[in-house]
């Protein structure tokens, strides 16, 4: 399962202009997968046992110009269609 998740997340790398932004995407996606509550970024920080000071850095990800939401959406649709056919 980890290999499948890793493969899927790697496919998103081309959607990001900067490596750091893509790395934050990975952190956030893993956090969303393992969190046990729905308190947004706070639950991700808690689940991954990250420093609380990273809260604003994570929020900045959602306003970043390092990616376009449309590109992420298009990539996800392509991945989902590919997974359905395999």
PyMOL Python script that loads the backbone (N, CA, C, O; Angstrom):
from pymol import cmd

cmd.read_pdbstr("""\
ATOM      1  N   UNK A   1       0.816  -1.191   0.000  1.00  0.00           N
ATOM      2  CA  UNK A   1       0.000   0.000   0.000  1.00  0.00           C
ATOM      3  C   UNK A   1       0.866   1.264   0.000  1.00  0.00           C
ATOM      4  O   UNK A   1       0.558   2.235  -0.690  1.00  0.00           O
ATOM      5  N   UNK A   2       1.961   1.239   0.789  1.00  0.00           N
ATOM      6  CA  UNK A   2       2.832   2.414   0.837  1.00  0.00           C
ATOM      7  C   UNK A   2       3.424   2.731  -0.524  1.00  0.00           C
ATOM      8  O   UNK A   2       3.572   3.897  -0.889  1.00  0.00           O
ATOM      9  N   UNK A   3       3.761   1.694  -1.273  1.00  0.00           N
ATOM     10  CA  UNK A   3       4.322   1.911  -2.605  1.00  0.00           C
ATOM     11  C   UNK A   3       3.295   2.561  -3.520  1.00  0.00           C
ATOM     12  O   UNK A   3       3.639   3.423  -4.329  1.00  0.00           O
ATOM     13  N   UNK A   4       2.051   2.159  -3.398  1.00  0.00           N
ATOM     14  CA  UNK A   4       0.986   2.749  -4.217  1.00  0.00           C
ATOM     15  C   UNK A   4       0.791   4.224  -3.878  1.00  0.00           C
ATOM     16  O   UNK A   4       0.665   5.065  -4.768  1.00  0.00           O
ATOM     17  N   UNK A   5       0.768   4.525  -2.589  1.00  0.00           N
ATOM     18  CA  UNK A   5       0.615   5.924  -2.163  1.00  0.00           C
ATOM     19  C   UNK A   5       1.796   6.740  -2.642  1.00  0.00           C
ATOM     20  O   UNK A   5       1.624   7.843  -3.162  1.00  0.00           O
ATOM     21  N   UNK A   6       3.001   6.202  -2.469  1.00  0.00           N
ATOM     22  CA  UNK A   6       4.213   6.905  -2.911  1.00  0.00           C
ATOM     23  C   UNK A   6       4.168   7.186  -4.407  1.00  0.00           C
ATOM     24  O   UNK A   6       4.498   8.286  -4.850  1.00  0.00           O
ATOM     25  N   UNK A   7       3.761   6.194  -5.173  1.00  0.00           N
ATOM     26  CA  UNK A   7       3.679   6.348  -6.638  1.00  0.00           C
ATOM     27  C   UNK A   7       2.677   7.440  -7.018  1.00  0.00           C
ATOM     28  O   UNK A   7       2.949   8.272  -7.884  1.00  0.00           O
ATOM     29  N   UNK A   8       1.524   7.427  -6.364  1.00  0.00           N
ATOM     30  CA  UNK A   8       0.498   8.436  -6.661  1.00  0.00           C
ATOM     31  C   UNK A   8       0.996   9.831  -6.304  1.00  0.00           C
ATOM     32  O   UNK A   8       0.853  10.761  -7.098  1.00  0.00           O
ATOM     33  N   UNK A   9       1.582   9.984  -5.114  1.00  0.00           N
ATOM     34  CA  UNK A   9       2.056  11.307  -4.696  1.00  0.00           C
ATOM     35  C   UNK A   9       3.176  11.818  -5.601  1.00  0.00           C
ATOM     36  O   UNK A   9       3.258  13.015  -5.876  1.00  0.00           O
ATOM     37  N   UNK A  10       4.025  10.923  -6.055  1.00  0.00           N
ATOM     38  CA  UNK A  10       5.104  11.328  -6.974  1.00  0.00           C
ATOM     39  C   UNK A  10       4.549  11.887  -8.284  1.00  0.00           C
ATOM     40  O   UNK A  10       5.162  12.757  -8.903  1.00  0.00           O
ATOM     41  N   UNK A  11       3.406  11.391  -8.697  1.00  0.00           N
ATOM     42  CA  UNK A  11       2.799  11.866  -9.948  1.00  0.00           C
ATOM     43  C   UNK A  11       2.417  13.343  -9.873  1.00  0.00           C
ATOM     44  O   UNK A  11       2.333  14.018 -10.899  1.00  0.00           O
ATOM     45  N   UNK A  12       2.187  13.839  -8.674  1.00  0.00           N
ATOM     46  CA  UNK A  12       1.793  15.241  -8.506  1.00  0.00           C
ATOM     47  C   UNK A  12       2.972  16.212  -8.591  1.00  0.00           C
ATOM     48  O   UNK A  12       2.770  17.419  -8.717  1.00  0.00           O
ATOM     49  N   UNK A  13       4.189  15.699  -8.524  1.00  0.00           N
ATOM     50  CA  UNK A  13       5.370  16.569  -8.464  1.00  0.00           C
ATOM     51  C   UNK A  13       5.405  17.577  -9.609  1.00  0.00           C
ATOM     52  O   UNK A  13       5.805  18.724  -9.414  1.00  0.00           O
ATOM     53  N   UNK A  14       4.992  17.160 -10.785  1.00  0.00           N
ATOM     54  CA  UNK A  14       5.042  18.052 -11.954  1.00  0.00           C
ATOM     55  C   UNK A  14       4.065  19.224 -11.842  1.00  0.00           C
ATOM     56  O   UNK A  14       4.165  20.181 -12.610  1.00  0.00           O
ATOM     57  N   UNK A  15       3.136  19.165 -10.910  1.00  0.00           N
ATOM     58  CA  UNK A  15       2.153  20.240 -10.726  1.00  0.00           C
ATOM     59  C   UNK A  15       2.706  21.421  -9.950  1.00  0.00           C
ATOM     60  O   UNK A  15       2.048  22.456  -9.847  1.00  0.00           O
ATOM     61  N   UNK A  16       3.895  21.283  -9.408  1.00  0.00           N
ATOM     62  CA  UNK A  16       4.449  22.314  -8.528  1.00  0.00           C
ATOM     63  C   UNK A  16       5.655  23.012  -9.152  1.00  0.00           C
ATOM     64  O   UNK A  16       6.515  22.381  -9.768  1.00  0.00           O
ATOM     65  N   UNK A  17       5.690  24.319  -8.976  1.00  0.00           N
ATOM     66  CA  UNK A  17       6.786  25.121  -9.522  1.00  0.00           C
ATOM     67  C   UNK A  17       8.046  25.008  -8.665  1.00  0.00           C
ATOM     68  O   UNK A  17       9.162  25.147  -9.166  1.00  0.00           O
ATOM     69  N   UNK A  18       7.856  24.755  -7.368  1.00  0.00           N
ATOM     70  CA  UNK A  18       8.988  24.691  -6.451  1.00  0.00           C
ATOM     71  C   UNK A  18       8.968  23.367  -5.687  1.00  0.00           C
ATOM     72  O   UNK A  18       7.906  22.851  -5.339  1.00  0.00           O
ATOM     73  N   UNK A  19      10.150  22.835  -5.439  1.00  0.00           N
ATOM     74  CA  UNK A  19      10.282  21.575  -4.712  1.00  0.00           C
ATOM     75  C   UNK A  19       9.712  21.707  -3.301  1.00  0.00           C
ATOM     76  O   UNK A  19       9.034  20.797  -2.824  1.00  0.00           O
ATOM     77  N   UNK A  20       9.976  22.817  -2.634  1.00  0.00           N
ATOM     78  CA  UNK A  20       9.480  23.021  -1.264  1.00  0.00           C
ATOM     79  C   UNK A  20       7.950  22.950  -1.217  1.00  0.00           C
ATOM     80  O   UNK A  20       7.384  22.368  -0.292  1.00  0.00           O
ATOM     81  N   UNK A  21       7.293  23.531  -2.196  1.00  0.00           N
ATOM     82  CA  UNK A  21       5.832  23.510  -2.220  1.00  0.00           C
ATOM     83  C   UNK A  21       5.341  22.081  -2.398  1.00  0.00           C
ATOM     84  O   UNK A  21       4.378  21.671  -1.750  1.00  0.00           O
ATOM     85  N   UNK A  22       5.989  21.327  -3.262  1.00  0.00           N
ATOM     86  CA  UNK A  22       5.621  19.921  -3.450  1.00  0.00           C
ATOM     87  C   UNK A  22       5.861  19.127  -2.167  1.00  0.00           C
ATOM     88  O   UNK A  22       5.058  18.261  -1.820  1.00  0.00           O
ATOM     89  N   UNK A  23       6.952  19.410  -1.461  1.00  0.00           N
ATOM     90  CA  UNK A  23       7.234  18.716  -0.207  1.00  0.00           C
ATOM     91  C   UNK A  23       6.158  19.019   0.842  1.00  0.00           C
ATOM     92  O   UNK A  23       5.757  18.127   1.589  1.00  0.00           O
ATOM     93  N   UNK A  24       5.693  20.257   0.902  1.00  0.00           N
ATOM     94  CA  UNK A  24       4.610  20.585   1.828  1.00  0.00           C
ATOM     95  C   UNK A  24       3.323  19.873   1.416  1.00  0.00           C
ATOM     96  O   UNK A  24       2.547  19.452   2.273  1.00  0.00           O
ATOM     97  N   UNK A  25       3.097  19.737   0.132  1.00  0.00           N
ATOM     98  CA  UNK A  25       1.940  18.984  -0.358  1.00  0.00           C
ATOM     99  C   UNK A  25       1.990  17.551   0.174  1.00  0.00           C
ATOM    100  O   UNK A  25       0.981  17.024   0.643  1.00  0.00           O
ATOM    101  N   UNK A  26       3.154  16.930   0.099  1.00  0.00           N
ATOM    102  CA  UNK A  26       3.323  15.555   0.584  1.00  0.00           C
ATOM    103  C   UNK A  26       3.021  15.483   2.077  1.00  0.00           C
ATOM    104  O   UNK A  26       2.287  14.603   2.524  1.00  0.00           O
ATOM    105  N   UNK A  27       3.588  16.410   2.844  1.00  0.00           N
ATOM    106  CA  UNK A  27       3.350  16.434   4.292  1.00  0.00           C
ATOM    107  C   UNK A  27       1.855  16.564   4.576  1.00  0.00           C
ATOM    108  O   UNK A  27       1.312  15.841   5.411  1.00  0.00           O
ATOM    109  N   UNK A  28       1.200  17.478   3.885  1.00  0.00           N
ATOM    110  CA  UNK A  28      -0.232  17.693   4.105  1.00  0.00           C
ATOM    111  C   UNK A  28      -1.057  16.473   3.704  1.00  0.00           C
ATOM    112  O   UNK A  28      -1.997  16.112   4.411  1.00  0.00           O
ATOM    113  N   UNK A  29      -0.729  15.843   2.602  1.00  0.00           N
ATOM    114  CA  UNK A  29      -1.487  14.671   2.167  1.00  0.00           C
ATOM    115  C   UNK A  29      -1.319  13.509   3.146  1.00  0.00           C
ATOM    116  O   UNK A  29      -2.295  12.842   3.489  1.00  0.00           O
ATOM    117  N   UNK A  30      -0.103  13.267   3.591  1.00  0.00           N
ATOM    118  CA  UNK A  30       0.131  12.214   4.580  1.00  0.00           C
ATOM    119  C   UNK A  30      -0.628  12.555   5.865  1.00  0.00           C
ATOM    120  O   UNK A  30      -1.260  11.692   6.475  1.00  0.00           O
ATOM    121  N   UNK A  31      -0.554  13.816   6.261  1.00  0.00           N
ATOM    122  CA  UNK A  31      -1.278  14.249   7.454  1.00  0.00           C
ATOM    123  C   UNK A  31      -2.775  14.030   7.337  1.00  0.00           C
ATOM    124  O   UNK A  31      -3.420  13.603   8.295  1.00  0.00           O
ATOM    125  N   UNK A  32      -3.330  14.320   6.173  1.00  0.00           N
ATOM    126  CA  UNK A  32      -4.763  14.095   5.960  1.00  0.00           C
ATOM    127  C   UNK A  32      -5.113  12.611   6.043  1.00  0.00           C
ATOM    128  O   UNK A  32      -6.208  12.251   6.474  1.00  0.00           O
ATOM    129  N   UNK A  33      -4.182  11.754   5.630  1.00  0.00           N
ATOM    130  CA  UNK A  33      -4.439  10.305   5.663  1.00  0.00           C
ATOM    131  C   UNK A  33      -4.384   9.731   7.069  1.00  0.00           C
ATOM    132  O   UNK A  33      -5.100   8.776   7.369  1.00  0.00           O
ATOM    133  N   UNK A  34      -3.553  10.290   7.935  1.00  0.00           N
ATOM    134  CA  UNK A  34      -3.349   9.677   9.257  1.00  0.00           C
ATOM    135  C   UNK A  34      -4.036  10.419  10.394  1.00  0.00           C
ATOM    136  O   UNK A  34      -4.054   9.919  11.519  1.00  0.00           O
ATOM    137  N   UNK A  35      -4.590  11.569  10.147  1.00  0.00           N
ATOM    138  CA  UNK A  35      -5.222  12.334  11.232  1.00  0.00           C
ATOM    139  C   UNK A  35      -6.437  11.584  11.772  1.00  0.00           C
ATOM    140  O   UNK A  35      -7.051  10.775  11.077  1.00  0.00           O
ATOM    141  N   UNK A  36      -6.761  11.871  13.016  1.00  0.00           N
ATOM    142  CA  UNK A  36      -7.896  11.184  13.634  1.00  0.00           C
ATOM    143  C   UNK A  36      -8.998  12.156  14.057  1.00  0.00           C
ATOM    144  O   UNK A  36      -9.906  11.790  14.803  1.00  0.00           O
ATOM    145  N   UNK A  37      -8.909  13.390  13.576  1.00  0.00           N
ATOM    146  CA  UNK A  37      -9.973  14.362  13.832  1.00  0.00           C
ATOM    147  C   UNK A  37     -10.073  15.277  12.618  1.00  0.00           C
ATOM    148  O   UNK A  37      -9.261  15.204  11.696  1.00  0.00           O
ATOM    149  N   UNK A  38     -11.066  16.122  12.637  1.00  0.00           N
ATOM    150  CA  UNK A  38     -11.306  17.000  11.486  1.00  0.00           C
ATOM    151  C   UNK A  38     -11.131  18.465  11.870  1.00  0.00           C
ATOM    152  O   UNK A  38     -11.981  19.301  11.562  1.00  0.00           O
ATOM    153  N   UNK A  39     -10.019  18.771  12.549  1.00  0.00           N
ATOM    154  CA  UNK A  39      -9.740  20.136  12.970  1.00  0.00           C
ATOM    155  C   UNK A  39      -8.812  20.846  11.981  1.00  0.00           C
ATOM    156  O   UNK A  39      -8.080  21.757  12.367  1.00  0.00           O
ATOM    157  N   UNK A  40      -8.838  20.444  10.738  1.00  0.00           N
ATOM    158  CA  UNK A  40      -8.046  21.096   9.701  1.00  0.00           C
ATOM    159  C   UNK A  40      -6.553  20.921   9.901  1.00  0.00           C
ATOM    160  O   UNK A  40      -6.080  19.844  10.261  1.00  0.00           O
ATOM    161  N   UNK A  41      -5.819  22.000   9.661  1.00  0.00           N
ATOM    162  CA  UNK A  41      -4.363  21.977   9.764  1.00  0.00           C
ATOM    163  C   UNK A  41      -3.930  21.573  11.172  1.00  0.00           C
ATOM    164  O   UNK A  41      -2.912  20.900  11.336  1.00  0.00           O
ATOM    165  N   UNK A  42      -4.684  21.973  12.175  1.00  0.00           N
ATOM    166  CA  UNK A  42      -4.356  21.611  13.553  1.00  0.00           C
ATOM    167  C   UNK A  42      -4.310  20.100  13.723  1.00  0.00           C
ATOM    168  O   UNK A  42      -3.425  19.584  14.406  1.00  0.00           O
ATOM    169  N   UNK A  43      -5.244  19.385  13.118  1.00  0.00           N
ATOM    170  CA  UNK A  43      -5.254  17.924  13.249  1.00  0.00           C
ATOM    171  C   UNK A  43      -4.071  17.295  12.515  1.00  0.00           C
ATOM    172  O   UNK A  43      -3.572  16.252  12.939  1.00  0.00           O
ATOM    173  N   UNK A  44      -3.624  17.899  11.443  1.00  0.00           N
ATOM    174  CA  UNK A  44      -2.455  17.383  10.713  1.00  0.00           C
ATOM    175  C   UNK A  44      -1.205  17.559  11.564  1.00  0.00           C
ATOM    176  O   UNK A  44      -0.402  16.635  11.697  1.00  0.00           O
ATOM    177  N   UNK A  45      -1.041  18.742  12.136  1.00  0.00           N
ATOM    178  CA  UNK A  45       0.119  19.005  12.991  1.00  0.00           C
ATOM    179  C   UNK A  45       0.140  18.029  14.161  1.00  0.00           C
ATOM    180  O   UNK A  45       1.188  17.489  14.514  1.00  0.00           O
ATOM    181  N   UNK A  46      -1.015  17.812  14.752  1.00  0.00           N
ATOM    182  CA  UNK A  46      -1.123  16.897  15.888  1.00  0.00           C
ATOM    183  C   UNK A  46      -0.809  15.456  15.473  1.00  0.00           C
ATOM    184  O   UNK A  46      -0.035  14.773  16.144  1.00  0.00           O
ATOM    185  N   UNK A  47      -1.403  14.995  14.379  1.00  0.00           N
ATOM    186  CA  UNK A  47      -1.214  13.610  13.938  1.00  0.00           C
ATOM    187  C   UNK A  47       0.233  13.313  13.576  1.00  0.00           C
ATOM    188  O   UNK A  47       0.728  12.215  13.831  1.00  0.00           O
ATOM    189  N   UNK A  48       0.912  14.292  12.981  1.00  0.00           N
ATOM    190  CA  UNK A  48       2.307  14.091  12.570  1.00  0.00           C
ATOM    191  C   UNK A  48       3.301  14.515  13.644  1.00  0.00           C
ATOM    192  O   UNK A  48       4.514  14.405  13.461  1.00  0.00           O
ATOM    193  N   UNK A  49       2.779  14.999  14.759  1.00  0.00           N
ATOM    194  CA  UNK A  49       3.606  15.463  15.884  1.00  0.00           C
ATOM    195  C   UNK A  49       4.616  16.525  15.440  1.00  0.00           C
ATOM    196  O   UNK A  49       5.792  16.480  15.798  1.00  0.00           O
ATOM    197  N   UNK A  50       4.125  17.468  14.660  1.00  0.00           N
ATOM    198  CA  UNK A  50       4.958  18.571  14.185  1.00  0.00           C
ATOM    199  C   UNK A  50       4.932  19.715  15.186  1.00  0.00           C
ATOM    200  O   UNK A  50       4.071  19.771  16.064  1.00  0.00           O
ATOM    201  N   UNK A  51       5.880  20.617  15.044  1.00  0.00           N
ATOM    202  CA  UNK A  51       5.935  21.791  15.909  1.00  0.00           C
ATOM    203  C   UNK A  51       4.728  22.680  15.626  1.00  0.00           C
ATOM    204  O   UNK A  51       4.418  22.940  14.463  1.00  0.00           O
ATOM    205  N   UNK A  52       4.048  23.148  16.661  1.00  0.00           N
ATOM    206  CA  UNK A  52       2.892  24.029  16.470  1.00  0.00           C
ATOM    207  C   UNK A  52       3.231  25.299  15.682  1.00  0.00           C
ATOM    208  O   UNK A  52       2.356  25.887  15.046  1.00  0.00           O
ATOM    209  N   UNK A  53       4.479  25.714  15.722  1.00  0.00           N
ATOM    210  CA  UNK A  53       4.903  26.918  14.988  1.00  0.00           C
ATOM    211  C   UNK A  53       4.732  26.763  13.473  1.00  0.00           C
ATOM    212  O   UNK A  53       4.745  27.756  12.746  1.00  0.00           O
ATOM    213  N   UNK A  54       4.573  25.541  13.001  1.00  0.00           N
ATOM    214  CA  UNK A  54       4.412  25.296  11.562  1.00  0.00           C
ATOM    215  C   UNK A  54       2.990  25.572  11.070  1.00  0.00           C
ATOM    216  O   UNK A  54       2.718  25.497   9.871  1.00  0.00           O
ATOM    217  N   UNK A  55       2.101  25.885  11.982  1.00  0.00           N
ATOM    218  CA  UNK A  55       0.704  26.125  11.628  1.00  0.00           C
ATOM    219  C   UNK A  55       0.571  27.159  10.509  1.00  0.00           C
ATOM    220  O   UNK A  55      -0.086  26.894   9.502  1.00  0.00           O
ATOM    221  N   UNK A  56       1.181  28.327  10.672  1.00  0.00           N
ATOM    222  CA  UNK A  56       1.053  29.393   9.670  1.00  0.00           C
ATOM    223  C   UNK A  56       1.766  29.039   8.363  1.00  0.00           C
ATOM    224  O   UNK A  56       1.325  29.434   7.284  1.00  0.00           O
ATOM    225  N   UNK A  57       2.853  28.302   8.465  1.00  0.00           N
ATOM    226  CA  UNK A  57       3.552  27.847   7.260  1.00  0.00           C
ATOM    227  C   UNK A  57       2.646  26.929   6.448  1.00  0.00           C
ATOM    228  O   UNK A  57       2.587  27.023   5.222  1.00  0.00           O
ATOM    229  N   UNK A  58       1.947  26.046   7.139  1.00  0.00           N
ATOM    230  CA  UNK A  58       1.024  25.144   6.442  1.00  0.00           C
ATOM    231  C   UNK A  58      -0.139  25.908   5.832  1.00  0.00           C
ATOM    232  O   UNK A  58      -0.560  25.617   4.712  1.00  0.00           O
ATOM    233  N   UNK A  59      -0.652  26.874   6.558  1.00  0.00           N
ATOM    234  CA  UNK A  59      -1.743  27.684   6.001  1.00  0.00           C
ATOM    235  C   UNK A  59      -1.293  28.403   4.737  1.00  0.00           C
ATOM    236  O   UNK A  59      -2.054  28.531   3.778  1.00  0.00           O
ATOM    237  N   UNK A  60      -0.050  28.871   4.747  1.00  0.00           N
ATOM    238  CA  UNK A  60       0.476  29.580   3.566  1.00  0.00           C
ATOM    239  C   UNK A  60       0.460  28.681   2.330  1.00  0.00           C
ATOM    240  O   UNK A  60       0.292  29.172   1.213  1.00  0.00           O
ATOM    241  N   UNK A  61       0.630  27.377   2.516  1.00  0.00           N
ATOM    242  CA  UNK A  61       0.598  26.449   1.384  1.00  0.00           C
ATOM    243  C   UNK A  61      -0.674  26.637   0.567  1.00  0.00           C
ATOM    244  O   UNK A  61      -0.630  26.603  -0.663  1.00  0.00           O
ATOM    245  N   UNK A  62      -1.794  26.832   1.229  1.00  0.00           N
ATOM    246  CA  UNK A  62      -3.081  26.918   0.547  1.00  0.00           C
ATOM    247  C   UNK A  62      -3.257  28.227  -0.236  1.00  0.00           C
ATOM    248  O   UNK A  62      -4.166  28.347  -1.057  1.00  0.00           O
ATOM    249  N   UNK A  63      -2.386  29.198   0.022  1.00  0.00           N
ATOM    250  CA  UNK A  63      -2.414  30.463  -0.718  1.00  0.00           C
ATOM    251  C   UNK A  63      -1.197  30.617  -1.631  1.00  0.00           C
ATOM    252  O   UNK A  63      -0.974  31.679  -2.211  1.00  0.00           O
ATOM    253  N   UNK A  64      -0.428  29.560  -1.747  1.00  0.00           N
ATOM    254  CA  UNK A  64       0.816  29.602  -2.510  1.00  0.00           C
ATOM    255  C   UNK A  64       0.562  29.818  -4.007  1.00  0.00           C
ATOM    256  O   UNK A  64      -0.455  29.392  -4.554  1.00  0.00           O
ATOM    257  N   UNK A  65       1.500  30.479  -4.632  1.00  0.00           N
ATOM    258  CA  UNK A  65       1.469  30.630  -6.093  1.00  0.00           C
ATOM    259  C   UNK A  65       2.353  29.561  -6.761  1.00  0.00           C
ATOM    260  O   UNK A  65       2.598  29.608  -7.966  1.00  0.00           O
ATOM    261  N   UNK A  66       2.822  28.605  -5.957  1.00  0.00           N
ATOM    262  CA  UNK A  66       3.697  27.551  -6.465  1.00  0.00           C
ATOM    263  C   UNK A  66       2.965  26.425  -7.160  1.00  0.00           C
ATOM    264  O   UNK A  66       3.587  25.470  -7.624  1.00  0.00           O
ATOM    265  N   UNK A  67       1.648  26.529  -7.235  1.00  0.00           N
ATOM    266  CA  UNK A  67       0.843  25.524  -7.928  1.00  0.00           C
ATOM    267  C   UNK A  67      -0.499  26.137  -8.310  1.00  0.00           C
ATOM    268  O   UNK A  67      -0.891  27.194  -7.815  1.00  0.00           O
ATOM    269  N   UNK A  68      -1.184  25.440  -9.201  1.00  0.00           N
ATOM    270  CA  UNK A  68      -2.542  25.849  -9.576  1.00  0.00           C
ATOM    271  C   UNK A  68      -3.494  24.723  -9.172  1.00  0.00           C
ATOM    272  O   UNK A  68      -3.244  23.557  -9.479  1.00  0.00           O
ATOM    273  N   UNK A  69      -4.560  25.062  -8.502  1.00  0.00           N
ATOM    274  CA  UNK A  69      -5.537  24.064  -8.062  1.00  0.00           C
ATOM    275  C   UNK A  69      -6.061  23.273  -9.253  1.00  0.00           C
ATOM    276  O   UNK A  69      -6.276  22.066  -9.153  1.00  0.00           O
ATOM    277  N   UNK A  70      -6.265  23.945 -10.371  1.00  0.00           N
ATOM    278  CA  UNK A  70      -6.763  23.276 -11.573  1.00  0.00           C
ATOM    279  C   UNK A  70      -5.814  22.166 -12.026  1.00  0.00           C
ATOM    280  O   UNK A  70      -6.258  21.108 -12.470  1.00  0.00           O
ATOM    281  N   UNK A  71      -4.504  22.413 -11.912  1.00  0.00           N
ATOM    282  CA  UNK A  71      -3.526  21.385 -12.290  1.00  0.00           C
ATOM    283  C   UNK A  71      -3.609  20.182 -11.359  1.00  0.00           C
ATOM    284  O   UNK A  71      -3.520  19.039 -11.808  1.00  0.00           O
ATOM    285  N   UNK A  72      -3.781  20.438 -10.065  1.00  0.00           N
ATOM    286  CA  UNK A  72      -3.921  19.337  -9.103  1.00  0.00           C
ATOM    287  C   UNK A  72      -5.182  18.530  -9.393  1.00  0.00           C
ATOM    288  O   UNK A  72      -5.169  17.300  -9.363  1.00  0.00           O
ATOM    289  N   UNK A  73      -6.257  19.234  -9.669  1.00  0.00           N
ATOM    290  CA  UNK A  73      -7.524  18.567  -9.982  1.00  0.00           C
ATOM    291  C   UNK A  73      -7.387  17.700 -11.238  1.00  0.00           C
ATOM    292  O   UNK A  73      -7.779  16.533 -11.245  1.00  0.00           O
ATOM    293  N   UNK A  74      -6.829  18.283 -12.287  1.00  0.00           N
ATOM    294  CA  UNK A  74      -6.651  17.537 -13.538  1.00  0.00           C
ATOM    295  C   UNK A  74      -5.774  16.303 -13.328  1.00  0.00           C
ATOM    296  O   UNK A  74      -6.058  15.230 -13.859  1.00  0.00           O
ATOM    297  N   UNK A  75      -4.710  16.469 -12.550  1.00  0.00           N
ATOM    298  CA  UNK A  75      -3.808  15.337 -12.283  1.00  0.00           C
ATOM    299  C   UNK A  75      -4.546  14.252 -11.508  1.00  0.00           C
ATOM    300  O   UNK A  75      -4.404  13.067 -11.811  1.00  0.00           O
ATOM    301  N   UNK A  76      -5.336  14.650 -10.506  1.00  0.00           N
ATOM    302  CA  UNK A  76      -6.069  13.660  -9.728  1.00  0.00           C
ATOM    303  C   UNK A  76      -7.068  12.890 -10.606  1.00  0.00           C
ATOM    304  O   UNK A  76      -7.205  11.674 -10.475  1.00  0.00           O
ATOM    305  N   UNK A  77      -7.747  13.589 -11.477  1.00  0.00           N
ATOM    306  CA  UNK A  77      -8.697  12.920 -12.377  1.00  0.00           C
ATOM    307  C   UNK A  77      -7.957  11.919 -13.260  1.00  0.00           C
ATOM    308  O   UNK A  77      -8.424  10.794 -13.443  1.00  0.00           O
ATOM    309  N   UNK A  78      -6.814  12.312 -13.806  1.00  0.00           N
ATOM    310  CA  UNK A  78      -6.037  11.407 -14.651  1.00  0.00           C
ATOM    311  C   UNK A  78      -5.585  10.169 -13.869  1.00  0.00           C
ATOM    312  O   UNK A  78      -5.647   9.049 -14.378  1.00  0.00           O
ATOM    313  N   UNK A  79      -5.132  10.379 -12.636  1.00  0.00           N
ATOM    314  CA  UNK A  79      -4.682   9.256 -11.790  1.00  0.00           C
ATOM    315  C   UNK A  79      -5.855   8.337 -11.480  1.00  0.00           C
ATOM    316  O   UNK A  79      -5.732   7.115 -11.567  1.00  0.00           O
ATOM    317  N   UNK A  80      -6.990   8.925 -11.118  1.00  0.00           N
ATOM    318  CA  UNK A  80      -8.184   8.114 -10.778  1.00  0.00           C
ATOM    319  C   UNK A  80      -8.644   7.285 -11.973  1.00  0.00           C
ATOM    320  O   UNK A  80      -8.971   6.107 -11.824  1.00  0.00           O
ATOM    321  N   UNK A  81      -8.670   7.890 -13.148  1.00  0.00           N
ATOM    322  CA  UNK A  81      -9.079   7.153 -14.350  1.00  0.00           C
ATOM    323  C   UNK A  81      -8.092   6.028 -14.635  1.00  0.00           C
ATOM    324  O   UNK A  81      -8.493   4.918 -14.982  1.00  0.00           O
ATOM    325  N   UNK A  82      -6.801   6.315 -14.488  1.00  0.00           N
ATOM    326  CA  UNK A  82      -5.768   5.297 -14.711  1.00  0.00           C
ATOM    327  C   UNK A  82      -5.917   4.151 -13.722  1.00  0.00           C
ATOM    328  O   UNK A  82      -5.778   2.989 -14.100  1.00  0.00           O
ATOM    329  N   UNK A  83      -6.198   4.460 -12.462  1.00  0.00           N
ATOM    330  CA  UNK A  83      -6.361   3.415 -11.444  1.00  0.00           C
ATOM    331  C   UNK A  83      -7.591   2.551 -11.722  1.00  0.00           C
ATOM    332  O   UNK A  83      -7.584   1.350 -11.452  1.00  0.00           O
ATOM    333  N   UNK A  84      -8.635   3.158 -12.254  1.00  0.00           N
ATOM    334  CA  UNK A  84      -9.845   2.401 -12.575  1.00  0.00           C
ATOM    335  C   UNK A  84      -9.626   1.403 -13.709  1.00  0.00           C
ATOM    336  O   UNK A  84     -10.262   0.351 -13.764  1.00  0.00           O
ATOM    337  N   UNK A  85      -8.714   1.759 -14.608  1.00  0.00           N
ATOM    338  CA  UNK A  85      -8.483   0.894 -15.772  1.00  0.00           C
ATOM    339  C   UNK A  85      -7.378  -0.136 -15.539  1.00  0.00           C
ATOM    340  O   UNK A  85      -7.099  -0.951 -16.419  1.00  0.00           O
ATOM    341  N   UNK A  86      -6.757  -0.109 -14.384  1.00  0.00           N
ATOM    342  CA  UNK A  86      -5.680  -1.091 -14.083  1.00  0.00           C
ATOM    343  C   UNK A  86      -6.102  -2.080 -13.049  1.00  0.00           C
ATOM    344  O   UNK A  86      -5.325  -2.962 -12.685  1.00  0.00           O
TER     345      UNK A  86
END
""", "prot")
cmd.dss("prot")
cmd.show_as("cartoon", "prot")
cmd.util.cbc("prot")
cmd.orient("prot")
